[in-house]
Amino acid sequence: MTDISGLSDRQLLKLYSDIEGQLRKLEIICSASNPAGDLAEHLFCKAFEWHRADKSQAHFDAIGPAPLNLRYQVKSRRIIGDRSNGSRQLSAIRNLEQALHFDFLAAVLFKEDYSIYKAALVPHAVLLSLFEARKHISFQEHTNSHRFMLVDDIWKVDGVEDVTAKLMSVWH
């Protein structure tokens, strides 16, 4: 590894830009957003042989193989020590109750260095039952979305599949 501690602010940002460009060429990231979301999509698609949905597609991020063609909404969270207080809150889930826009939530928690901490597949029906029971998911009126906390208890819920090892197997 290269020692970057002596680089100026401008040099660091240039290096960051170069790294983003290379990750885009490798199709690991596909946007200028936080790379954790794109990385999560990339890893799930690689591990399960899903196909990424077009970025313009609302409500799901990937489609599983035929004949089922299941739809997956992919969410992630990078846990960064004290800066985020170890929060497990995933980004907003929109229209959870109105219609079945996706079949499964594919969720992964990354450690600060982007290594995988835990990953799960959560059926849409399980999300709805957790919401009805007011456990780990709540409606946020000001954003018109649901907030889901991917806490360790989620892996104990019937129907939730622990896919940590499967994701780790494709993340070198």
NUTIVO-642297 format. One record per atom (N, C-alpha, C): x negated, y negated, z; residue number from 1. Coordinates in pm, whole numbers, plus 50000, padded with zeros to 5 digits. Layout:
X:Y:Z:NUM
...
This chain:
49916:50118:50000:1
50000:50000:50000:1
49912:49875:50000:1
49963:49772:49941:2
49893:49646:49931:2
49926:49557:50051:2
49825:49491:50104:3
49846:49398:50214:3
49901:49267:50156:3
50022:49231:50194:4
50085:49110:50141:4
50085:48996:50243:4
50022:49016:50358:5
50028:48916:50465:5
49962:48784:50428:5
49871:48783:50333:6
49803:48661:50294:6
49869:48587:50179:6
49979:48638:50128:7
50045:48573:50015:7
50124:48451:50060:7
50131:48351:49974:8
50211:48230:50002:8
50359:48262:49985:8
50445:48172:50030:9
50589:48187:50014:9
50623:48208:49867:9
50565:48126:49782:10
50593:48134:49639:10
50546:48269:49582:10
50430:48315:49622:11
50378:48443:49574:11
50466:48560:49622:11
50513:48551:49747:12
50601:48655:49799:12
50731:48661:49719:12
50789:48545:49691:13
50914:48542:49615:13
50893:48593:49472:13
50779:48563:49412:14
50747:48614:49279:14
50736:48766:49283:14
50669:48818:49385:15
50656:48963:49401:15
50795:49026:49420:15
50877:48965:49501:16
51014:49013:49524:16
51091:49017:49392:16
51078:48913:49312:17
51144:48907:49182:17
51094:49018:49089:17
50962:49040:49089:18
50904:49147:49006:18
50955:49283:49050:18
50964:49303:49180:19
51015:49430:49234:19
51161:49450:49193:19
51241:49344:49206:20
51381:49353:49163:20
51390:49391:49016:20
51309:49330:48932:21
51309:49361:48790:21
51276:49506:48762:21
51177:49558:48832:22
51139:49698:48813:22
51249:49793:48863:22
51311:49761:48976:23
51420:49844:49027:23
51539:49842:48932:23
51562:49729:48866:24
51668:49719:48765:24
51636:49806:48644:24
51511:49805:48598:25
51468:49890:48486:25
51488:50038:48518:25
51462:50074:48643:26
51477:50214:48686:26
51623:50249:48713:26
51713:50151:48699:27
51857:50167:48721:27
51890:50204:48866:27
51805:50162:48958:28
51833:50181:49100:28
51924:50069:49147:28
51899:49947:49103:29
51990:49836:49130:29
52043:49785:48996:29
52161:49724:49001:30
52220:49675:48876:30
52281:49537:48894:30
52249:49471:49003:31
52300:49336:49025:31
52195:49256:49102:31
52226:49130:49124:32
52136:49045:49201:32
52178:49038:49348:32
52272:49122:49387:33
52321:49125:49525:33
52222:49198:49615:33
52259:49208:49741:34
52183:49286:49837:34
52159:49424:49777:34
52037:49472:49770:35
52011:49600:49703:35
52069:49722:49773:35
52110:49712:49899:36
52163:49828:49970:36
52286:49886:49902:36
52375:49801:49853:37
52496:49849:49786:37
52464:49922:49657:37
52379:49862:49573:38
52340:49926:49448:38
52263:50055:49474:38
52175:50053:49574:39
52099:50173:49608:39
52193:50285:49652:39
52293:50251:49732:40
52390:50352:49777:40
52461:50414:49658:40
52507:50332:49564:41
52573:50384:49444:41
52479:50476:49367:41
52357:50432:49348:42
52258:50511:49275:42
52236:50647:49341:42
52218:50649:49473:43
52191:50774:49543:43
52309:50869:49539:43
52430:50817:49563:44
52548:50904:49560:44
52567:50961:49419:44
52554:50877:49317:45
52571:50925:49179:45
52467:51030:49144:45
52345:51010:49187:46
52238:51106:49159:46
52261:51237:49235:46
52298:51227:49360:47
52316:51346:49444:47
52435:51431:49401:47
52542:51365:49358:48
52666:51437:49328:48
52702:51441:49179:48
52613:51387:49096:49
52636:51382:48951:49
52765:51307:48915:49
52785:51195:48986:50
52895:51105:48955:50
52848:51007:48848:50
52942:50935:48790:51
52910:50830:48694:51
52952:50696:48755:51
52861:50600:48747:52
52894:50466:48798:52
53006:50406:48715:52
53099:50344:48783:53
53207:50271:48715:53
53152:50137:48667:53
53217:50078:48570:54
53179:49944:48525:54
53191:49847:48643:54
53103:49749:48647:55
53106:49651:48757:55
53238:49573:48760:55
53305:49564:48646:56
53432:49491:48641:56
53547:49574:48699:56
53523:49702:48724:57
53626:49791:48777:57
53650:49760:48925:57
53773:49728:48957:58
53807:49700:49097:58
53840:49829:49170:58
53812:49834:49297:59
53856:49936:49391:59
53776:50066:49394:59
53696:50097:49294:60
53610:50214:49304:60
53481:50188:49228:60
53376:50260:49270:61
53242:50237:49217:61
53188:50352:49134:61
53246:50470:49151:62
53196:50588:49081:62
53310:50685:49055:62
53288:50770:48953:63
53386:50871:48915:63
53315:51006:48914:63
53379:51103:48978:64
53323:51238:48981:64
53345:51309:48849:64
53284:51426:48835:65
53293:51500:48709:65
53434:51553:48682:65
53460:51579:48554:66
53586:51640:48511:66
53589:51783:48567:66
53701:51843:48586:67
53832:51793:48545:67
53900:51705:48651:67
53847:51698:48773:68
53915:51623:48878:68
53902:51472:48862:68
53786:51424:48816:69
53762:51281:48798:69
53799:51200:48922:69
53756:51248:49038:70
53785:51177:49162:70
53714:51042:49163:70
53777:50945:49229:71
53721:50809:49236:71
53664:50784:49375:71
53546:50721:49375:72
53473:50697:49499:72
53444:50549:49516:72
53481:50497:49632:73
53438:50362:49668:73
53313:50381:49754:73
53205:50316:49716:74
53077:50334:49785:74
53049:50211:49871:74
53018:50235:49996:75
52983:50128:50090:75
52856:50166:50165:75
52783:50064:50205:76
52660:50089:50279:76
52638:49979:50381:76
52548:50009:50471:77
52504:49910:50569:77
52358:49938:50601:77
52278:49835:50595:78
52137:49845:50636:78
52129:49794:50778:78
52086:49880:50867:79
52078:49846:51009:79
51942:49783:51034:79
51944:49654:51070:80
51820:49577:51086:80
51804:49535:51231:80
51751:49621:51309:81
51717:49590:51447:81
51805:49488:51516:81
51745:49390:51579:82
51817:49291:51657:82
51891:49187:51572:82
51847:49168:51447:83
51907:49062:51366:83
52054:49086:51337:83
52096:49211:51328:84
52238:49238:51304:84
52299:49314:51421:84
52227:49318:51530:85
52272:49389:51650:85
52308:49535:51620:85
52247:49592:51519:86
52275:49731:51485:86
52416:49753:51435:86
52479:49650:51381:87
52618:49660:51337:87
52636:49772:51235:87
52748:49839:51243:88
52785:49945:51151:88
52900:49902:51060:88
52932:49773:51060:89
53044:49724:50980:89
53010:49727:50831:89
53095:49794:50754:90
53079:49799:50610:90
53145:49678:50547:90
53115:49653:50421:91
53179:49540:50353:91
53328:49568:50336:91
53400:49464:50301:92
53546:49468:50296:92
53601:49578:50207:92
53705:49642:50256:93
53781:49738:50176:93
53913:49670:50143:93
53938:49649:50016:94
54058:49577:49973:94
54170:49674:49935:94
54293:49631:49961:95
54414:49704:49921:95
54416:49849:49968:95
54372:49873:50088:96
54367:50010:50140:96
54505:50073:50146:96
54604:49996:50186:97
54738:50052:50208:97
54829:50044:50086:97
54806:49950:49995:98
54900:49929:49885:98
54907:50046:49788:98
54795:50101:49749:99
54794:50208:49650:99
54667:50290:49667:99
54669:50407:49611:100
54552:50494:49617:100
54456:50455:49505:100
54371:50356:49533:101
54276:50307:49434:101
54150:50393:49427:101
54124:50466:49534:102
54008:50556:49537:102
54046:50678:49618:102
53977:50789:49592:103
54007:50914:49662:103
53921:50933:49787:103
53798:50884:49780:104
53704:50899:49892:104
53624:50772:49911:104
53591:50743:50036:105
53492:50643:50067:105
53360:50718:50084:105
53260:50680:50006:106
53126:50736:50019:106
53044:50630:50092:106
52999:50662:50212:107
52934:50561:50296:107
52799:50610:50346:107
52705:50517:50349:108
52571:50549:50396:108
52519:50437:50485:108
52451:50477:50589:109
52380:50383:50676:109
52232:50396:50646:109
52168:50284:50612:110
52025:50283:50589:110
51955:50227:50712:110
51835:50279:50738:111
51750:50218:50839:111
51690:50092:50776:111
51618:50015:50855:112
51563:49888:50808:112
51474:49906:50684:112
51402:50018:50676:113
51310:50041:50564:113
51379:50109:50444:113
51511:50112:50444:114
51594:50174:50340:114
51588:50326:50340:114
51533:50386:50443:115
51546:50531:50455:115
51688:50559:50504:115
51736:50679:50479:116
51874:50713:50512:116
51885:50755:50657:116
51980:50693:50727:117
52009:50732:50864:117
52120:50837:50864:117
52235:50805:50804:118
52349:50896:50799:118
52435:50862:50678:118
52502:50965:50625:119
52592:50944:50511:119
52714:51034:50525:119
52826:50987:50472:120
52951:51063:50485:120
53042:51040:50365:120
53126:51139:50339:121
53238:51125:50247:121
53364:51127:50332:121
53444:51019:50321:122
53564:51004:50403:122
53684:50998:50310:122
53774:51097:50318:123
53893:51093:50233:123
53978:50969:50261:123
54042:50918:50156:124
54129:50802:50170:124
54234:50825:50278:124
54292:50945:50281:125
54395:50976:50381:125
54340:50964:50524:125
54215:50999:50545:126
54153:50987:50677:126
54139:50839:50714:126
54100:50755:50618:127
54092:50611:50646:127
54228:50557:50689:127
54333:50597:50618:128
54468:50551:50654:128
54507:50598:50793:128
54476:50723:50827:129
54512:50772:50961:129
54432:50702:51070:129
54306:50671:51042:130
54227:50594:51140:130
54285:50455:51158:130
54329:50393:51048:131
54389:50260:51056:131
54518:50265:51137:131
54602:50363:51111:132
54728:50376:51185:132
54703:50399:51333:132
54596:50471:51365:133
54561:50497:51505:133
54479:50383:51566:133
54450:50282:51486:134
54369:50168:51528:134
54232:50209:51580:134
54169:50301:51505:135
54037:50349:51541:135
53937:50314:51432:135
53843:50229:51462:136
53727:50198:51378:136
53759:50124:51249:136
53886:50091:51226:137
53922:50017:51106:137
54034:49921:51142:137
54022:49798:51093:138
54123:49697:51125:138
54146:49607:51005:138
54264:49547:51002:139
54299:49454:50894:139
54254:49314:50933:139
54191:49245:50838:140
54145:49109:50859:140
54230:49017:50772:140
54324:48948:50834:141
54419:48866:50759:141
54349:48756:50680:141
54249:48692:50738:142
54184:48579:50670:142
54110:48620:50543:142
54073:48748:50529:143
54009:48794:50405:143
54098:48891:50327:143
54215:48921:50384:144
54308:49013:50321:144
54239:49146:50287:144
54169:49198:50386:145
54092:49321:50365:145
54082:49398:50496:145
54033:49521:50485:146
54011:49604:50602:146
53862:49608:50634:146
53833:49608:50762:147
53696:49617:50811:147
53679:49754:50876:147
53580:49828:50828:148
53556:49964:50876:148
53421:49971:50944:148
53420:50026:51064:149
53298:50043:51142:149
53254:50189:51130:149
53140:50213:51069:150
53091:50349:51047:150
53010:50394:51169:150
53083:50421:51275:151
53020:50463:51401:151
53001:50614:51401:151
52917:50664:51492:152
52884:50807:51495:152
53007:50897:51510:152
53112:50849:51575:153
53233:50931:51594:153
53300:50968:51462:153
53276:50892:51356:154
53338:50919:51226:154
53300:51059:51177:154
53178:51101:51201:155
53133:51231:51154:155
53202:51346:51227:155
53273:51318:51337:156
53345:51419:51412:156
53492:51431:51369:156
53538:51341:51283:157
53677:51339:51240:157
53702:51449:51138:157
53813:51522:51157:158
53850:51627:51061:158
53862:51569:50922:158
53802:51636:50826:159
53809:51593:50687:159
53688:51514:50641:159
53611:51461:50735:160
53492:51384:50699:160
53377:51481:50676:160
53307:51463:50565:161
53195:51551:50531:161
53063:51477:50551:161
52975:51538:50628:162
52840:51484:50649:162
52757:51519:50526:162
52715:51417:50452:163
52636:51439:50330:163
52496:51378:50343:163
52453:51360:50465:164
52322:51301:50492:164
52211:51379:50422:164
52207:51509:50441:165
52101:51591:50381:165
52105:51586:50230:165
52224:51584:50173:166
52238:51581:50027:166
52179:51450:49972:166
52207:51337:50037:167
52150:51209:49991:167
51999:51206:50013:167
51955:51256:50127:168
51811:51258:50154:168
51735:51342:50051:168
51800:51444:49997:169
51733:51532:49901:169
51700:51462:49769:169
51767:51351:49739:170
51739:51280:49614:170
51666:51147:49639:170
51639:51115:49765:171
51573:50988:49798:171
51431:51016:49841:171
51338:51000:49752:172
51198:51036:49775:172
51119:50919:49827:172
